Amino acid sequence: MRSDEAGFTLVEVLVALAIVGVALAASVRAVGMIGQNNAALRAKSLALVEAENQLAELRLARVMPSPGRQTEACPQGPLALQCERVFTNSENNNIRQVMIRVYPEGEPDRVLAQVNGFLSALP
C-alpha cells in the first residue's frame, strides 16, 4: 500500500460531518424561532386592530358608558381573544376616558395590545 495516496482520513470525515451537523441543527432552530416570532407578531397585529376597532365603534356610537370594566370575547380569525374595556371619569363631565386591552382568552396577564382614548357624547 502506498503512503502518498491522496484522500481524507476517517477522523477528518467525522469532524467534517460533526461540523455540518451542528450547522444544520442551528439552522433548523433559527427557522423554528422565525416561525414563533411570526405567529407572535400576527397575534399582536390582530389584537391591535381589534382594540382600535373597539375604540372607533365606541366613538361612532357616541355613548357615555358608566365608569367601570367590561369584558367580552372578541375573536379574530383563529385567535380566541378577550377585550377588556375600562371606563373612567375625566375632569370634564362630557368626556370619558377609555382603556381597551386585548389578551388571549383565559390569560388576562398577557396583554397583546392596549389602546387609550377619550369618548364624548357631544356632537
C-alpha positions as CSV (number, residue, x, y, z in Angstrom):
1,M,0.0,0.0,0.0
2,R,1.3,3.4,-0.9
3,S,1.6,6.1,1.8
4,D,1.5,9.0,-0.5
5,E,-2.1,8.4,-1.7
6,A,-4.4,11.5,-1.6
7,G,-7.6,11.3,0.4
8,F,-9.3,12.0,3.8
9,T,-8.8,10.1,6.9
10,L,-11.7,8.7,8.9
11,V,-11.1,11.3,11.6
12,E,-11.2,14.2,9.1
13,V,-14.5,12.9,7.7
14,L,-16.1,12.5,11.1
15,V,-15.0,16.1,12.1
16,A,-16.5,17.4,8.9
17,L,-19.8,15.6,9.5
18,A,-19.9,16.9,13.1
19,I,-19.5,20.5,11.8
20,V,-22.2,20.0,9.2
21,G,-24.5,18.5,11.8
22,V,-24.0,21.4,14.2
23,A,-24.7,23.9,11.3
24,L,-27.8,22.1,10.3
25,A,-29.1,22.0,13.8
26,A,-28.5,25.7,14.3
27,S,-30.3,26.5,11.0
28,V,-33.3,24.3,12.0
29,R,-33.5,26.1,15.3
30,A,-33.3,29.5,13.6
31,V,-36.2,28.6,11.3
32,G,-38.3,27.5,14.3
33,M,-37.6,30.8,16.1
34,I,-38.7,32.7,13.0
35,G,-41.9,30.8,12.9
36,Q,-42.7,31.5,16.5
37,N,-41.9,35.2,16.1
38,N,-44.1,35.4,13.0
39,A,-47.0,33.9,15.0
40,A,-46.5,36.3,17.9
41,L,-46.4,39.3,15.6
42,R,-49.6,38.2,13.8
43,A,-51.4,37.8,17.2
44,K,-50.2,41.3,18.3
45,S,-51.2,42.9,15.0
46,L,-54.7,41.3,15.1
47,A,-55.1,42.4,18.7
48,L,-54.1,46.0,17.9
49,V,-56.6,46.1,15.0
50,E,-59.4,44.8,17.3
51,A,-58.5,47.3,20.0
52,E,-58.6,50.2,17.5
53,N,-61.9,48.9,16.1
54,Q,-63.5,48.8,19.5
55,L,-62.4,52.4,20.2
56,A,-63.7,53.5,16.8
57,E,-67.1,51.8,17.4
58,L,-67.5,53.4,20.8
59,R,-66.7,56.8,19.3
60,L,-69.2,56.4,16.4
61,A,-71.9,55.2,18.8
62,R,-71.5,58.5,20.8
63,V,-72.4,56.7,24.1
64,M,-71.2,57.6,27.5
65,P,-70.8,54.3,29.4
66,S,-70.8,54.4,33.1
67,P,-67.4,54.1,34.8
68,G,-66.3,50.5,35.3
69,R,-65.0,47.5,33.5
70,Q,-66.5,45.4,30.7
71,T,-65.0,42.2,29.3
72,E,-66.2,40.4,26.2
73,A,-65.0,37.9,23.7
74,C,-63.6,39.4,20.5
75,P,-62.2,36.6,18.4
76,Q,-60.0,37.5,15.4
77,G,-59.7,34.7,12.8
78,P,-58.2,31.7,14.5
79,L,-57.4,33.6,17.7
80,A,-59.7,33.4,20.7
81,L,-59.2,36.9,22.3
82,Q,-60.8,38.8,25.1
83,C,-61.4,42.5,25.1
84,E,-61.4,44.4,28.3
85,R,-62.7,48.0,28.3
86,V,-62.1,50.2,31.4
87,F,-64.1,53.4,31.5
88,T,-63.1,56.2,33.9
89,N,-64.3,59.7,34.5
90,S,-62.3,62.7,33.4
91,E,-62.3,66.2,34.8
92,N,-64.8,67.2,32.1
93,N,-68.2,65.6,32.7
94,N,-68.7,65.5,28.9
95,I,-65.7,63.3,28.3
96,R,-65.0,59.8,29.5
97,Q,-61.6,58.1,29.3
98,V,-61.5,54.5,28.0
99,M,-58.7,52.0,28.0
100,I,-59.0,48.9,25.8
101,R,-56.9,45.8,26.5
102,V,-56.8,42.7,24.3
103,Y,-55.4,39.5,25.5
104,P,-55.7,35.7,24.8
105,E,-58.8,34.1,26.3
106,G,-58.0,32.9,29.8
107,E,-54.7,34.8,30.0
108,P,-55.5,38.3,31.3
109,D,-51.9,38.9,32.4
110,R,-50.6,38.5,28.8
111,V,-51.8,41.8,27.2
112,L,-51.2,41.7,23.4
113,A,-52.5,45.3,22.7
114,Q,-53.7,48.3,24.7
115,V,-55.3,51.4,23.3
116,N,-56.3,54.5,25.3
117,G,-58.7,57.2,24.2
118,F,-61.5,59.6,25.1
119,L,-65.2,59.4,24.4
120,S,-67.6,62.2,24.1
121,A,-71.4,62.3,23.6
122,L,-71.2,65.8,22.3
123,P,-71.8,66.3,18.6
